[in-house]
Amino acid sequence: MATRRIINTEKTILDKDDDDVSTSDAGQQQSSDTAPAVPMDVILKLLAFTFAMVIIPIGSYFVSVNTIFRGNSTYAGGLAALMANVVLVGYIIVAMNEDQSDQLEAKKKGGKKD
């Protein structure tokens, strides 16, 4: 048979994990990094575009259905879809510009070191 028998002197994975935690805490204090993995400006941009993705299409629909298109909800829905795409393209452009600015800063730092 191709089964493996656990010997009493062997430790299981759970036993090893418990021992590793207790020995590392007793031996030395480990510092924990509580800084966010994503910068705050990126989170704020994402929240702003999320808010815009909800508010702008719905707002444009309700504003235009009775004022611009005089009750034609098909055209108002089309305008709302167009505005959602405008917000999406805007987010893509902002994300691409941010990525390019990061690359330019890295080039400048690399050029100054030489």
MARTORMI-825709 format. One record per residue (C-alpha): residue in one letter; y, x, z. Coordinates in nm, 4 decimals. Layout:
% residues N
  doti         v         u         w
     A         Y         X         Z
...
***
This chain:
% residues 114
  doti         v         u         w
     M    0.0000    0.0000    0.0000
     A    0.3500    0.1136   -0.0707
     T    0.5130    0.0028    0.2524
     R    0.6987    0.2312    0.4860
     R    0.6338    0.2224    0.8556
     I    0.9226    0.2792    1.0972
     I    0.8346    0.5299    1.3646
     N    0.9736    0.4634    1.7140
     T    1.1552    0.7971    1.7209
     E    1.3347    0.7219    1.3968
     K    1.6612    0.5377    1.4190
     T    1.7359    0.2412    1.2021
     I    2.0614    0.2136    1.0139
     L    2.2081   -0.0084    1.2842
     D    2.1182    0.2388    1.5587
     K    2.2808    0.5226    1.3671
     D    2.6009    0.3239    1.3218
     D    2.6252    0.2462    1.6934
     D    2.5675    0.6080    1.7904
     D    2.8216    0.7356    1.5372
     V    3.0933    0.5080    1.6728
     S    3.0289    0.5893    2.0374
     T    3.0141    0.9687    1.9849
     S    3.3297    0.9806    1.7736
     D    3.5271    0.7758    2.0286
     A    3.4135    0.9954    2.3174
     G    3.4747    1.3240    2.1397
     Q    3.8215    1.2713    1.9923
     Q    4.0784    1.0060    1.9212
     Q    4.1095    0.9100    1.5564
     S    4.4472    0.8008    1.4289
     S    4.4520    0.4849    1.2240
     D    4.6774    0.4372    0.9267
     T    4.8254    0.0886    0.9385
     A    5.0585    0.1328    0.6417
     P    5.0031   -0.1163    0.3599
     A    4.8177    0.0105    0.0553
     V    5.0716   -0.1546   -0.1747
     P    5.4465   -0.0808   -0.1474
     M    5.6681   -0.3596   -0.0186
     D    5.8766   -0.3814   -0.3382
     V    5.5631   -0.4564   -0.5406
     I    5.4666   -0.7335   -0.2990
     L    5.8167   -0.8824   -0.3161
     K    5.8140   -0.8783   -0.6977
     L    5.4760   -1.0486   -0.7013
     L    5.5966   -1.3156   -0.4575
     A    5.9144   -1.3716   -0.6599
     F    5.7251   -1.4150   -0.9850
     T    5.4692   -1.6401   -0.8150
     F    5.7519   -1.8581   -0.6864
     A    5.9103   -1.8577   -1.0340
     M    5.5784   -1.9482   -1.1968
     V    5.5569   -2.2586   -0.9808
     I    5.9209   -2.3708   -0.9725
     I    6.0534   -2.2974   -1.3226
     P    5.7960   -2.4889   -1.5318
     I    5.7845   -2.7885   -1.2984
     G    6.1616   -2.7914   -1.2638
     S    6.2176   -2.7625   -1.6377
     Y    5.9794   -3.0520   -1.6975
     F    6.1524   -3.2892   -1.4583
     V    6.5015   -3.1848   -1.5656
     S    6.4309   -3.2184   -1.9359
     V    6.2093   -3.5288   -1.9439
     N    6.4968   -3.7709   -1.8879
     T    6.8044   -3.5668   -1.9839
     I    6.7129   -3.3689   -2.2948
     F    6.4100   -3.5488   -2.4379
     R    6.4968   -3.9046   -2.3186
     G    6.1584   -3.9940   -2.1722
     N    5.9314   -3.8083   -2.4142
     S    5.6960   -3.6337   -2.1756
     T    5.5111   -3.4493   -2.4523
     Y    5.8137   -3.2420   -2.5442
     A    5.9018   -3.1917   -2.1778
     G    5.5477   -3.0680   -2.1135
     G    5.5775   -2.8319   -2.4081
     L    5.9013   -2.6956   -2.2674
     A    5.7329   -2.6465   -1.9283
     A    5.4490   -2.4536   -2.0958
     L    5.7025   -2.2423   -2.2840
     M    5.8880   -2.1648   -1.9601
     A    5.5608   -2.0643   -1.7895
     N    5.5006   -1.8197   -2.0742
     V    5.8548   -1.6847   -2.0405
     V    5.7937   -1.6136   -1.6710
     L    5.4598   -1.4498   -1.7522
     V    5.6116   -1.2254   -2.0206
     G    5.8918   -1.1369   -1.7806
     Y    5.6386   -1.0271   -1.5207
     I    5.4547   -0.8138   -1.7756
     I    5.7787   -0.6444   -1.8826
     V    5.8792   -0.5732   -1.5223
     A    5.5329   -0.4339   -1.4452
     M    5.5385   -0.2087   -1.7536
     N    5.8863   -0.0767   -1.6707
     E    5.7809   -0.0050   -1.3134
     D    5.4753    0.1841   -1.4361
     Q    5.6896    0.3884   -1.6776
     S    5.9406    0.4706   -1.4046
     D    5.6588    0.5983   -1.1821
     Q    5.5367    0.8222   -1.4642
     L    5.8891    0.9558   -1.5278
     E    5.9366    1.0378   -1.1587
     A    5.6049    1.2215   -1.1563
     K    5.7127    1.4229   -1.4629
     K    6.0446    1.5134   -1.3010
     K    5.8744    1.6272   -0.9818
     G    5.6217    1.8272   -1.1832
     G    5.8959    1.9872   -1.3917
     K    6.1035    2.0922   -1.0915
     K    5.8096    2.2699   -0.9279
     D    5.7586    2.5021   -1.2250
***
